[in-house]
Amino acid sequence: MSSAVERIQSAIASNKICVFMKGNRNFPQCGFSAATVQVFEEIGAPYGTVDVLSDPELREEIKAFSNWPTIPQVYINGKFVGGCDIVRELYESGELHTIAKSVVEASAAK
Amino acid sequence: MEAAEVKHLIEEGLPGANVEVQDTTGGGDHFEALVVSDTFEGKSLVERHQVVYGALGDAMRARVHALALKTLTPAQYKNRR
């Protein structure tokens, strides 16, 4: 089996927008994870999720990997964007729409 | 953990910062904090949050389940009101 770091890297590489969360998009297990996926649902951006509750090793590793102590964590185009508060702030300022749009267009152009 | 303790740790890590902390559930592990500091100048949101998490250190890993953060520079805070 791959290491937790490899599983993180592969999730980030295969999802332009990657949400590490508790639970999944249909059954989020934490209000902050729920609020984060809600934002991506609102803007209609395609995103992938990783359920940290189903992978305890990854759940610990991601905190060191991102230098971020809490879940959820969002990566866009391989870059760490932040947790729930930052995603919501970017959503409210309209920046997230711009970022998401460029991600969608870039993958459509391929 | 008391909200006052969270506030104290953040103030210790960011000298000169104005910090407001609320215990959002009353359970001592979910908090909401507003931090206004000039050290945030020129930093991204991720970097700002990392500074605050750094100030909380082990408390963040062990005793705080959730911390909703608002990080502003003094200028941003002034414009907000």
N, CA and C atoms of all chains as a GROMACS GRO file, in nm:
protein
  573
    1MET      N    1   0.084  -0.120   0.000
    1MET     CA    2   0.000   0.000   0.000
    1MET      C    3   0.088   0.125   0.000
    2SER      N    4   0.041   0.229  -0.069
    2SER     CA    5   0.118   0.352  -0.078
    2SER      C    6   0.122   0.422   0.057
    3SER      N    7   0.218   0.513   0.074
    3SER     CA    8   0.226   0.588   0.199
    3SER      C    9   0.120   0.697   0.201
    4ALA      N   10   0.093   0.750   0.321
    4ALA     CA   11  -0.009   0.854   0.333
    4ALA      C   12   0.026   0.976   0.248
    5VAL      N   13   0.154   1.011   0.245
    5VAL     CA   14   0.196   1.127   0.164
    5VAL      C   15   0.168   1.101   0.016
    6GLU      N   16   0.196   0.977  -0.028
    6GLU     CA   17   0.169   0.945  -0.169
    6GLU      C   18   0.020   0.951  -0.199
    7ARG      N   19  -0.060   0.908  -0.103
    7ARG     CA   20  -0.206   0.913  -0.126
    7ARG      C   21  -0.254   1.058  -0.133
    8ILE      N   22  -0.195   1.144  -0.052
    8ILE     CA   23  -0.230   1.287  -0.057
    8ILE      C   24  -0.190   1.344  -0.192
    9GLN      N   25  -0.065   1.316  -0.231
    9GLN     CA   26  -0.014   1.372  -0.357
    9GLN      C   27  -0.095   1.324  -0.477
   10SER      N   28  -0.134   1.197  -0.472
   10SER     CA   29  -0.209   1.145  -0.586
   10SER      C   30  -0.350   1.204  -0.591
   11ALA      N   31  -0.411   1.228  -0.475
   11ALA     CA   32  -0.545   1.291  -0.473
   11ALA      C   33  -0.538   1.433  -0.527
   12ILE      N   34  -0.432   1.505  -0.487
   12ILE     CA   35  -0.417   1.644  -0.532
   12ILE      C   36  -0.389   1.649  -0.682
   13ALA      N   37  -0.311   1.550  -0.729
   13ALA     CA   38  -0.276   1.548  -0.871
   13ALA      C   39  -0.396   1.511  -0.958
   14SER      N   40  -0.485   1.427  -0.906
   14SER     CA   41  -0.594   1.381  -0.993
   14SER      C   42  -0.722   1.464  -0.979
   15ASN      N   43  -0.725   1.558  -0.885
   15ASN     CA   44  -0.841   1.647  -0.874
   15ASN      C   45  -0.796   1.792  -0.876
   16LYS      N   46  -0.841   1.866  -0.978
   16LYS     CA   47  -0.804   2.008  -0.988
   16LYS      C   48  -0.846   2.081  -0.861
   17ILE      N   49  -0.968   2.049  -0.817
   17ILE     CA   50  -1.012   2.100  -0.687
   17ILE      C   51  -1.030   1.979  -0.597
   18CYS      N   52  -0.951   1.974  -0.492
   18CYS     CA   53  -0.950   1.857  -0.405
   18CYS      C   54  -0.982   1.900  -0.261
   19VAL      N   55  -1.089   1.841  -0.206
   19VAL     CA   56  -1.130   1.876  -0.069
   19VAL      C   57  -1.104   1.757   0.024
   20PHE      N   58  -1.014   1.776   0.120
   20PHE     CA   59  -0.994   1.676   0.224
   20PHE      C   60  -1.094   1.709   0.335
   21MET      N   61  -1.185   1.616   0.362
   21MET     CA   62  -1.296   1.647   0.451
   21MET      C   63  -1.332   1.530   0.540
   22LYS      N   64  -1.423   1.556   0.634
   22LYS     CA   65  -1.477   1.448   0.715
   22LYS      C   66  -1.608   1.406   0.652
   23GLY      N   67  -1.613   1.279   0.609
   23GLY     CA   68  -1.732   1.230   0.539
   23GLY      C   69  -1.718   1.255   0.390
   24ASN      N   70  -1.829   1.252   0.318
   24ASN     CA   71  -1.825   1.280   0.175
   24ASN      C   72  -1.927   1.388   0.142
   25ARG      N   73  -1.935   1.422   0.011
   25ARG     CA   74  -2.018   1.539  -0.025
   25ARG      C   75  -2.165   1.518   0.010
   26ASN      N   76  -2.210   1.393   0.006
   26ASN     CA   77  -2.352   1.368   0.039
   26ASN      C   78  -2.376   1.356   0.188
   27PHE      N   79  -2.275   1.304   0.258
   27PHE     CA   80  -2.289   1.289   0.403
   27PHE      C   81  -2.168   1.346   0.477
   28PRO      N   82  -2.156   1.478   0.476
   28PRO     CA   83  -2.045   1.538   0.550
   28PRO      C   84  -2.063   1.511   0.700
   29GLN      N   85  -1.952   1.481   0.768
   29GLN     CA   86  -1.959   1.444   0.909
   29GLN      C   87  -1.920   1.558   1.002
   30CYS      N   88  -1.913   1.678   0.947
   30CYS     CA   89  -1.871   1.793   1.029
   30CYS      C   90  -1.924   1.918   0.961
   31GLY      N   91  -1.970   2.013   1.038
   31GLY     CA   92  -2.031   2.135   0.983
   31GLY      C   93  -1.936   2.214   0.894
   32PHE      N   94  -1.807   2.212   0.927
   32PHE     CA   95  -1.711   2.290   0.850
   32PHE      C   96  -1.684   2.224   0.714
   33SER      N   97  -1.680   2.090   0.716
   33SER     CA   98  -1.666   2.018   0.590
   33SER      C   99  -1.790   2.040   0.504
   34ALA      N  100  -1.906   2.038   0.566
   34ALA     CA  101  -2.032   2.059   0.493
   34ALA      C  102  -2.034   2.197   0.430
   35ALA      N  103  -1.993   2.298   0.505
   35ALA     CA  104  -1.995   2.435   0.455
   35ALA      C  105  -1.899   2.452   0.337
   36THR      N  106  -1.788   2.380   0.342
   36THR     CA  107  -1.687   2.391   0.237
   36THR      C  108  -1.738   2.330   0.106
   37VAL      N  109  -1.793   2.209   0.112
   37VAL     CA  110  -1.843   2.149  -0.014
   37VAL      C  111  -1.963   2.228  -0.066
   38GLN      N  112  -2.040   2.286   0.025
   38GLN     CA  113  -2.155   2.366  -0.014
   38GLN      C  114  -2.113   2.481  -0.106
   39VAL      N  115  -2.001   2.543  -0.073
   39VAL     CA  116  -1.949   2.654  -0.153
   39VAL      C  117  -1.920   2.608  -0.296
   40PHE      N  118  -1.857   2.489  -0.309
   40PHE     CA  119  -1.825   2.441  -0.444
   40PHE      C  120  -1.951   2.398  -0.519
   41GLU      N  121  -2.050   2.350  -0.445
   41GLU     CA  122  -2.179   2.317  -0.508
   41GLU      C  123  -2.244   2.445  -0.561
   42GLU      N  124  -2.239   2.550  -0.481
   42GLU     CA  125  -2.300   2.679  -0.519
   42GLU      C  126  -2.241   2.732  -0.649
   43ILE      N  127  -2.108   2.726  -0.660
   43ILE     CA  128  -2.047   2.783  -0.780
   43ILE      C  129  -2.042   2.682  -0.894
   44GLY      N  130  -2.085   2.560  -0.867
   44GLY     CA  131  -2.095   2.459  -0.972
   44GLY      C  132  -1.961   2.413  -1.026
   45ALA      N  133  -1.859   2.416  -0.943
   45ALA     CA  134  -1.727   2.372  -0.987
   45ALA      C  135  -1.710   2.223  -0.959
   46PRO      N  136  -1.650   2.149  -1.055
   46PRO     CA  137  -1.626   2.008  -1.028
   46PRO      C  138  -1.514   1.993  -0.924
   47TYR      N  139  -1.535   1.907  -0.826
   47TYR     CA  140  -1.433   1.889  -0.723
   47TYR      C  141  -1.432   1.743  -0.679
   48GLY      N  142  -1.317   1.702  -0.629
   48GLY     CA  143  -1.306   1.568  -0.573
   48GLY      C  144  -1.293   1.578  -0.422
   49THR      N  145  -1.332   1.472  -0.353
   49THR     CA  146  -1.319   1.474  -0.207
   49THR      C  147  -1.241   1.352  -0.159
   50VAL      N  148  -1.174   1.369  -0.046
   50VAL     CA  149  -1.108   1.259   0.022
   50VAL      C  150  -1.163   1.257   0.165
   51ASP      N  151  -1.216   1.143   0.206
   51ASP     CA  152  -1.270   1.131   0.341
   51ASP      C  153  -1.159   1.092   0.438
   52VAL      N  154  -1.119   1.187   0.522
   52VAL     CA  155  -1.007   1.159   0.614
   52VAL      C  156  -1.048   1.061   0.724
   53LEU      N  157  -1.178   1.050   0.749
   53LEU     CA  158  -1.223   0.958   0.854
   53LEU      C  159  -1.201   0.812   0.813
   54SER      N  160  -1.195   0.788   0.682
   54SER     CA  161  -1.175   0.651   0.638
   54SER      C  162  -1.026   0.618   0.624
   55ASP      N  163  -0.940   0.714   0.652
   55ASP     CA  164  -0.795   0.693   0.640
   55ASP      C  165  -0.722   0.768   0.752
   56PRO      N  166  -0.717   0.707   0.872
   56PRO     CA  167  -0.661   0.776   0.989
   56PRO      C  168  -0.516   0.821   0.969
   57GLU      N  169  -0.440   0.743   0.893
   57GLU     CA  170  -0.300   0.778   0.870
   57GLU      C  171  -0.292   0.907   0.787
   58LEU      N  172  -0.374   0.913   0.684
   58LEU     CA  173  -0.378   1.033   0.599
   58LEU      C  174  -0.429   1.153   0.680
   59ARG      N  175  -0.526   1.127   0.765
   59ARG     CA  176  -0.584   1.234   0.848
   59ARG      C  177  -0.478   1.304   0.931
   60GLU      N  178  -0.383   1.228   0.985
   60GLU     CA  179  -0.274   1.288   1.062
   60GLU      C  180  -0.171   1.353   0.970
   61GLU      N  181  -0.139   1.282   0.862
   61GLU     CA  182  -0.032   1.326   0.772
   61GLU      C  183  -0.065   1.459   0.704
   62ILE      N  184  -0.190   1.477   0.668
   62ILE     CA  185  -0.228   1.598   0.592
   62ILE      C  186  -0.202   1.725   0.674
   63LYS      N  187  -0.209   1.713   0.807
   63LYS     CA  188  -0.186   1.831   0.891
   63LYS      C  189  -0.041   1.880   0.880
   64ALA      N  190   0.052   1.785   0.879
   64ALA     CA  191   0.193   1.821   0.862
   64ALA      C  192   0.221   1.861   0.718
   65PHE      N  193   0.159   1.789   0.625
   65PHE     CA  194   0.180   1.811   0.482
   65PHE      C  195   0.147   1.956   0.444
   66SER      N  196   0.036   2.006   0.497
   66SER     CA  197  -0.009   2.142   0.462
   66SER      C  198   0.034   2.246   0.565
   67ASN      N  199   0.094   2.200   0.676
   67ASN     CA  200   0.119   2.288   0.790
   67ASN      C  201  -0.012   2.357   0.830
   68TRP      N  202  -0.114   2.276   0.849
   68TRP     CA  203  -0.248   2.326   0.878
   68TRP      C  204  -0.312   2.228   0.975
   69PRO      N  205  -0.360   2.273   1.091
   69PRO     CA  206  -0.400   2.178   1.195
   69PRO      C  207  -0.541   2.123   1.185
   70THR      N  208  -0.622   2.177   1.094
   70THR     CA  209  -0.763   2.137   1.095
   70THR      C  210  -0.809   2.082   0.960
   71ILE      N  211  -0.921   2.013   0.964
   71ILE     CA  212  -0.992   1.962   0.846
   71ILE      C  213  -1.122   2.042   0.839
   72PRO      N  214  -1.173   2.082   0.726
   72PRO     CA  215  -1.131   2.050   0.590
   72PRO      C  216  -1.009   2.130   0.541
   73GLN      N  217  -0.951   2.077   0.433
   73GLN     CA  218  -0.842   2.145   0.364
   73GLN      C  219  -0.869   2.138   0.214
   74VAL      N  220  -0.846   2.250   0.148
   74VAL     CA  221  -0.875   2.256   0.005
   74VAL      C  222  -0.748   2.283  -0.076
   75TYR      N  223  -0.728   2.202  -0.179
   75TYR     CA  224  -0.619   2.223  -0.274
   75TYR      C  225  -0.679   2.254  -0.411
   76ILE      N  226  -0.626   2.357  -0.476
   76ILE     CA  227  -0.668   2.386  -0.613
   76ILE      C  228  -0.543   2.392  -0.700
   77ASN      N  229  -0.546   2.315  -0.810
   77ASN     CA  230  -0.429   2.304  -0.898
   77ASN      C  231  -0.302   2.268  -0.821
   78GLY      N  232  -0.316   2.180  -0.724
   78GLY     CA  233  -0.200   2.134  -0.649
   78GLY      C  234  -0.152   2.230  -0.541
   79LYS      N  235  -0.218   2.344  -0.528
   79LYS     CA  236  -0.174   2.444  -0.430
   79LYS      C  237  -0.272   2.449  -0.313
   80PHE      N  238  -0.217   2.457  -0.193
   80PHE     CA  239  -0.302   2.464  -0.074
   80PHE      C  240  -0.371   2.601  -0.068
   81VAL      N  241  -0.502   2.599  -0.060
   81VAL     CA  242  -0.579   2.724  -0.061
   81VAL      C  243  -0.623   2.763   0.079
   82GLY      N  244  -0.652   2.663   0.163
   82GLY     CA  245  -0.691   2.694   0.300
   82GLY      C  246  -0.802   2.605   0.350
   83GLY      N  247  -0.859   2.644   0.462
   83GLY     CA  248  -0.968   2.571   0.523
   83GLY      C  249  -1.101   2.639   0.495
   84CYS      N  250  -1.198   2.606   0.578
   84CYS     CA  251  -1.335   2.652   0.559
   84CYS      C  252  -1.348   2.805   0.556
   85ASP      N  253  -1.284   2.873   0.651
   85ASP     CA  254  -1.296   3.019   0.659
   85ASP      C  255  -1.244   3.088   0.534
   86ILE      N  256  -1.127   3.041   0.487
   86ILE     CA  257  -1.064   3.106   0.372
   86ILE      C  258  -1.146   3.080   0.246
   87VAL      N  259  -1.194   2.956   0.230
   87VAL     CA  260  -1.277   2.925   0.114
   87VAL      C  261  -1.403   3.013   0.113
   88ARG      N  262  -1.461   3.028   0.231
   88ARG     CA  263  -1.581   3.112   0.237
   88ARG      C  264  -1.550   3.259   0.209
   89GLU      N  265  -1.435   3.304   0.258
   89GLU     CA  266  -1.396   3.444   0.232
   89GLU      C  267  -1.372   3.466   0.083
   90LEU      N  268  -1.305   3.368   0.019
   90LEU     CA  269  -1.278   3.379  -0.125
   90LEU      C  270  -1.408   3.373  -0.204
   91TYR      N  271  -1.503   3.295  -0.153
   91TYR     CA  272  -1.634   3.285  -0.218
   91TYR      C  273  -1.707   3.418  -0.209
   92GLU      N  274  -1.707   3.477  -0.091
   92GLU     CA  275  -1.779   3.602  -0.071
   92GLU      C  276  -1.718   3.718  -0.150
   93SER      N  277  -1.585   3.716  -0.168
   93SER     CA  278  -1.522   3.825  -0.242
   93SER      C  279  -1.529   3.801  -0.394
   94GLY      N  280  -1.579   3.682  -0.435
   94GLY     CA  281  -1.591   3.652  -0.577
   94GLY      C  282  -1.466   3.589  -0.636
   95GLU      N  283  -1.357   3.586  -0.558
   95GLU     CA  284  -1.230   3.532  -0.610
   95GLU      C  285  -1.239   3.384  -0.644
   96LEU      N  286  -1.317   3.312  -0.563
   96LEU     CA  287  -1.326   3.168  -0.583
   96LEU      C  288  -1.389   3.135  -0.718
   97HIS      N  289  -1.488   3.215  -0.760
   97HIS     CA  290  -1.551   3.195  -0.890
   97HIS      C  291  -1.446   3.205  -1.000
   98THR      N  292  -1.361   3.309  -0.989
   98THR     CA  293  -1.258   3.332  -1.088
   98THR      C  294  -1.160   3.215  -1.093
   99ILE      N  295  -1.118   3.171  -0.975
   99ILE     CA  296  -1.023   3.060  -0.968
   99ILE      C  297  -1.087   2.934  -1.026
  100ALA      N  298  -1.211   2.905  -0.983
  100ALA     CA  299  -1.278   2.783  -1.027
  100ALA      C  300  -1.301   2.785  -1.177
  101LYS      N  301  -1.336   2.902  -1.230
  101LYS     CA  302  -1.363   2.915  -1.372
  101LYS      C  303  -1.237   2.885  -1.452
  102SER      N  304  -1.124   2.937  -1.407
  102SER     CA  305  -1.000   2.915  -1.481
  102SER      C  306  -0.959   2.768  -1.475
  103VAL      N  307  -0.990   2.704  -1.364
  103VAL     CA  308  -0.958   2.561  -1.351
  103VAL      C  309  -1.043   2.480  -1.449
  104VAL      N  310  -1.172   2.512  -1.455
  104VAL     CA  311  -1.263   2.439  -1.544
  104VAL      C  312  -1.224   2.461  -1.690
  105GLU      N  313  -1.193   2.587  -1.724
  105GLU     CA  314  -1.156   2.618  -1.862
  105GLU      C  315  -1.026   2.551  -1.902
  106ALA      N  316  -0.931   2.547  -1.811
  106ALA     CA  317  -0.802   2.486  -1.840
  106ALA      C  318  -0.819   2.336  -1.866
  107SER      N  319  -0.908   2.271  -1.790
  107SER     CA  320  -0.924   2.127  -1.812
  107SER      C  321  -1.008   2.100  -1.938
  108ALA      N  322  -1.097   2.195  -1.974
  108ALA     CA  323  -1.177   2.177  -2.095
  108ALA      C  324  -1.090   2.195  -2.219
  109ALA      N  325  -0.989   2.279  -2.208
  109ALA     CA  326  -0.904   2.310  -2.323
  109ALA      C  327  -0.813   2.194  -2.360
  110LYS      N  328  -0.792   2.104  -2.268
  110LYS     CA  329  -0.700   1.992  -2.292
  110LYS      C  330  -0.756   1.890  -2.388
  111MET      N  331  -1.101   2.430   2.761
  111MET     CA  332  -1.018   2.548   2.743
  111MET      C  333  -1.106   2.673   2.738
  112GLU      N  334  -1.063   2.776   2.810
  112GLU     CA  335  -1.141   2.899   2.815
  112GLU      C  336  -1.108   2.988   2.696
  113ALA      N  337  -1.207   3.066   2.653
  113ALA     CA  338  -1.184   3.162   2.545
  113ALA      C  339  -1.070   3.258   2.582
  114ALA      N  340  -1.064   3.296   2.712
  114ALA     CA  341  -0.961   3.389   2.757
  114ALA      C  342  -0.821   3.331   2.739
  115GLU      N  343  -0.810   3.199   2.754
  115GLU     CA  344  -0.681   3.134   2.739
  115GLU      C  345  -0.638   3.135   2.591
  116VAL      N  346  -0.735   3.112   2.503
  116VAL     CA  347  -0.708   3.118   2.359
  116VAL      C  348  -0.661   3.258   2.322
  117LYS      N  349  -0.734   3.357   2.372
  117LYS     CA  350  -0.700   3.497   2.346
  117LYS      C  351  -0.558   3.528   2.394
  118HIS      N  352  -0.527   3.481   2.514
  118HIS     CA  353  -0.396   3.506   2.573
  118HIS      C  354  -0.284   3.445   2.487
  119LEU      N  355  -0.304   3.321   2.442
  119LEU     CA  356  -0.202   3.254   2.361
  119LEU      C  357  -0.179   3.329   2.230
  120ILE      N  358  -0.288   3.374   2.168
  120ILE     CA  359  -0.273   3.446   2.041
  120ILE      C  360  -0.200   3.579   2.065
  121GLU      N  361  -0.238   3.648   2.172
  121GLU     CA  362  -0.173   3.777   2.202
  121GLU      C  363  -0.024   3.759   2.232
  122GLU      N  364   0.007   3.647   2.297
  122GLU     CA  365   0.147   3.621   2.329
  122GLU      C  366   0.230   3.598   2.204
  123GLY      N  367   0.168   3.526   2.107
  123GLY     CA  368   0.237   3.494   1.982
  123GLY      C  369   0.244   3.611   1.886
  124LEU      N  370   0.146   3.701   1.897
  124LEU     CA  371   0.142   3.817   1.807
  124LEU      C  372   0.136   3.945   1.890
  125PRO      N  373   0.252   3.989   1.937
  125PRO     CA  374   0.253   4.107   2.024
  125PRO      C  375   0.189   4.228   1.954
  126GLY      N  376   0.107   4.298   2.027
  126GLY     CA  377   0.044   4.418   1.971
  126GLY      C  378  -0.086   4.391   1.898
  127ALA      N  379  -0.125   4.264   1.884
  127ALA     CA  380  -0.247   4.232   1.811
  127ALA      C  381  -0.370   4.259   1.897
  128ASN      N  382  -0.479   4.296   1.831
  128ASN     CA  383  -0.608   4.304   1.900
  128ASN      C  384  -0.682   4.175   1.873
  129VAL      N  385  -0.723   4.110   1.981
  129VAL     CA  386  -0.780   3.976   1.968
  129VAL      C  387  -0.915   3.968   2.040
  130GLU      N  388  -1.014   3.917   1.969
  130GLU     CA  389  -1.143   3.888   2.033
  130GLU      C  390  -1.171   3.741   2.013
  131VAL      N  391  -1.205   3.671   2.120
  131VAL     CA  392  -1.233   3.528   2.108
  131VAL      C  393  -1.367   3.495   2.172
  132GLN      N  394  -1.447   3.416   2.101
  132GLN     CA  395  -1.573   3.369   2.158
  132GLN      C  396  -1.577   3.217   2.156
  133ASP      N  397  -1.628   3.162   2.263
  133ASP     CA  398  -1.655   3.018   2.268
  133ASP      C  399  -1.792   2.999   2.205
  134THR      N  400  -1.794   2.940   2.084
  134THR     CA  401  -1.921   2.942   2.008
  134THR      C  402  -2.023   2.841   2.059
  135THR      N  403  -1.979   2.737   2.125
  135THR     CA  404  -2.075   2.636   2.173
  135THR      C  405  -2.084   2.631   2.325
  136GLY      N  406  -1.989   2.696   2.392
  136GLY     CA  407  -1.986   2.688   2.538
  136GLY      C  408  -1.916   2.561   2.586
  137GLY      N  409  -1.868   2.480   2.492
  137GLY     CA  410  -1.806   2.353   2.530
  137GLY      C  411  -1.656   2.360   2.550
  138GLY      N  412  -1.597   2.476   2.522
  138GLY     CA  413  -1.454   2.492   2.544
  138GLY      C  414  -1.366   2.430   2.436
  139ASP      N  415  -1.424   2.398   2.319
  139ASP     CA  416  -1.337   2.348   2.210
  139ASP      C  417  -1.372   2.404   2.072
  140HIS      N  418  -1.480   2.479   2.062
  140HIS     CA  419  -1.513   2.548   1.937
  140HIS      C  420  -1.505   2.698   1.961
  141PHE      N  421  -1.418   2.764   1.887
  141PHE     CA  422  -1.400   2.907   1.910
  141PHE      C  423  -1.410   2.985   1.780
  142GLU      N  424  -1.435   3.113   1.799
  142GLU     CA  425  -1.437   3.205   1.687
  142GLU      C  426  -1.346   3.320   1.728
  143ALA      N  427  -1.252   3.356   1.642
  143ALA     CA  428  -1.159   3.463   1.680
  143ALA      C  429  -1.145   3.567   1.571
  144LEU      N  430  -1.139   3.691   1.615
  144LEU     CA  431  -1.106   3.801   1.525
  144LEU      C  432  -0.968   3.851   1.570
  145VAL      N  433  -0.874   3.850   1.478
  145VAL     CA  434  -0.738   3.894   1.511
  145VAL      C  435  -0.700   4.009   1.418
  146VAL      N  436  -0.666   4.121   1.477
  146VAL     CA  437  -0.623   4.238   1.399
  146VAL      C  438  -0.478   4.266   1.433
  147SER      N  439  -0.392   4.256   1.333
  147SER     CA  440  -0.249   4.273   1.360
  147SER      C  441  -0.177   4.328   1.238
  148ASP      N  442  -0.078   4.414   1.261
  148ASP     CA  443  -0.004   4.467   1.146
  148ASP      C  444   0.096   4.365   1.090
  149THR      N  445   0.118   4.254   1.164
  149THR     CA  446   0.207   4.150   1.109
  149THR      C  447   0.142   4.080   0.989
  150PHE      N  448   0.009   4.099   0.970
  150PHE     CA  449  -0.060   4.035   0.857
  150PHE      C  450  -0.035   4.108   0.725
  151GLU      N  451   0.017   4.228   0.736
  151GLU     CA  452   0.042   4.310   0.618
  151GLU      C  453   0.126   4.232   0.516
  152GLY      N  454   0.077   4.225   0.392
  152GLY     CA  455   0.153   4.159   0.286
  152GLY      C  456   0.149   4.007   0.291
  153LYS      N  457   0.069   3.950   0.383
  153LYS     CA  458   0.062   3.804   0.392
  153LYS      C  459  -0.069   3.753   0.332
  154SER      N  460  -0.063   3.633   0.272
  154SER     CA  461  -0.185   3.570   0.220
  154SER      C  462  -0.270   3.522   0.337
  155LEU      N  463  -0.395   3.486   0.306
  155LEU     CA  464  -0.484   3.436   0.412
  155LEU      C  465  -0.426   3.310   0.476
  156VAL      N  466  -0.371   3.222   0.392
  156VAL     CA  467  -0.313   3.099   0.446
  156VAL      C  468  -0.201   3.132   0.545
  157GLU      N  469  -0.114   3.223   0.503
  157GLU     CA  470  -0.002   3.261   0.590
  157GLU      C  471  -0.050   3.325   0.720
  158ARG      N  472  -0.154   3.406   0.711
  158ARG     CA  473  -0.208   3.471   0.831
  158ARG      C  474  -0.263   3.367   0.929
  159HIS      N  475  -0.339   3.273   0.874
  159HIS     CA  476  -0.396   3.170   0.962
  159HIS      C  477  -0.285   3.084   1.024
  160GLN      N  478  -0.180   3.058   0.943
  160GLN     CA  479  -0.070   2.976   0.994
  160GLN      C  480   0.001   3.046   1.110
  161VAL      N  481   0.011   3.178   1.104
  161VAL     CA  482   0.072   3.254   1.213
  161VAL      C  483  -0.009   3.235   1.341
  162VAL      N  484  -0.142   3.243   1.329
  162VAL     CA  485  -0.228   3.228   1.446
  162VAL      C  486  -0.223   3.085   1.500
  163TYR      N  487  -0.227   2.988   1.409
  163TYR     CA  488  -0.218   2.847   1.452
  163TYR      C  489  -0.085   2.823   1.523
  164GLY      N  490   0.020   2.886   1.469
  164GLY     CA  491   0.152   2.871   1.530
  164GLY      C  492   0.153   2.923   1.673
  165ALA      N  493   0.084   3.035   1.696
  165ALA     CA  494   0.078   3.093   1.830
  165ALA      C  495   0.006   2.999   1.926
  166LEU      N  496  -0.092   2.927   1.874
  166LEU     CA  497  -0.169   2.837   1.960
  166LEU      C  498  -0.096   2.705   1.985
  167GLY      N  499  -0.005   2.670   1.895
  167GLY     CA  500   0.081   2.554   1.914
  167GLY      C  501   0.006   2.426   1.948
  168ASP      N  502   0.049   2.361   2.055
  168ASP     CA  503  -0.008   2.232   2.093
  168ASP      C  504  -0.155   2.240   2.130
  169ALA      N  505  -0.199   2.356   2.179
  169ALA     CA  506  -0.339   2.372   2.216
  169ALA      C  507  -0.428   2.348   2.094
  170MET      N  508  -0.378   2.396   1.978
  170MET     CA  509  -0.456   2.381   1.855
  170MET      C  510  -0.468   2.233   1.818
  171ARG      N  511  -0.361   2.159   1.837
  171ARG     CA  512  -0.363   2.018   1.799
  171ARG      C  513  -0.444   1.934   1.897
  172ALA      N  514  -0.435   1.969   2.025
  172ALA     CA  515  -0.493   1.880   2.125
  172ALA      C  516  -0.629   1.924   2.178
  173ARG      N  517  -0.645   2.053   2.204
  173ARG     CA  518  -0.763   2.093   2.279
  173ARG      C  519  -0.867   2.171   2.200
  174VAL      N  520  -0.826   2.227   2.088
  174VAL     CA  521  -0.922   2.305   2.010
  174VAL      C  522  -0.970   2.220   1.893
  175HIS      N  523  -1.100   2.198   1.887
  175HIS     CA  524  -1.153   2.120   1.775
  175HIS      C  525  -1.169   2.210   1.653
  176ALA      N  526  -1.217   2.331   1.675
  176ALA     CA  527  -1.243   2.419   1.562
  176ALA      C  528  -1.221   2.564   1.602
  177LEU      N  529  -1.160   2.637   1.511
  177LEU     CA  530  -1.136   2.778   1.534
  177LEU      C  531  -1.170   2.853   1.406
  178ALA      N  532  -1.282   2.925   1.410
  178ALA     CA  533  -1.318   3.007   1.295
  178ALA      C  534  -1.238   3.136   1.306
  179LEU      N  535  -1.162   3.165   1.201
  179LEU     CA  536  -1.067   3.277   1.210
  179LEU      C  537  -1.098   3.388   1.112
  180LYS      N  538  -1.088   3.508   1.161
  180LYS     CA  539  -1.094   3.626   1.076
  180LYS      C  540  -0.966   3.702   1.104
  181THR      N  541  -0.882   3.718   1.004
  181THR     CA  542  -0.753   3.784   1.025
  181THR      C  543  -0.747   3.912   0.942
  182LEU      N  544  -0.732   4.025   1.008
  182LEU     CA  545  -0.732   4.152   0.937
  182LEU      C  546  -0.612   4.237   0.976
  183THR      N  547  -0.568   4.321   0.882
  183THR     CA  548  -0.470   4.423   0.917
  183THR      C  549  -0.548   4.539   0.980
  184PRO      N  550  -0.480   4.625   1.054
  184PRO     CA  551  -0.550   4.739   1.114
  184PRO      C  552  -0.626   4.821   1.010
  185ALA      N  553  -0.568   4.838   0.890
  185ALA     CA  554  -0.634   4.916   0.785
  185ALA      C  555  -0.762   4.847   0.739
  186GLN      N  556  -0.756   4.714   0.723
  186GLN     CA  557  -0.874   4.639   0.681
  186GLN      C  558  -0.983   4.647   0.787
  187TYR      N  559  -0.942   4.644   0.910
  187TYR     CA  560  -1.039   4.648   1.020
  187TYR      C  561  -1.112   4.783   1.021
  188LYS      N  562  -1.035   4.888   0.997
  188LYS     CA  563  -1.092   5.022   0.996
  188LYS      C  564  -1.193   5.036   0.882
  189ASN      N  565  -1.159   4.982   0.766
  189ASN     CA  566  -1.248   4.992   0.649
  189ASN      C  567  -1.375   4.912   0.666
  190ARG      N  568  -1.366   4.810   0.752
  190ARG     CA  569  -1.478   4.718   0.768
  190ARG      C  570  -1.593   4.783   0.844
  191ARG      N  571  -1.557   4.878   0.932
  191ARG     CA  572  -1.661   4.935   1.018
  191ARG      C  573  -1.735   5.050   0.955
   0.00000   0.00000   0.00000
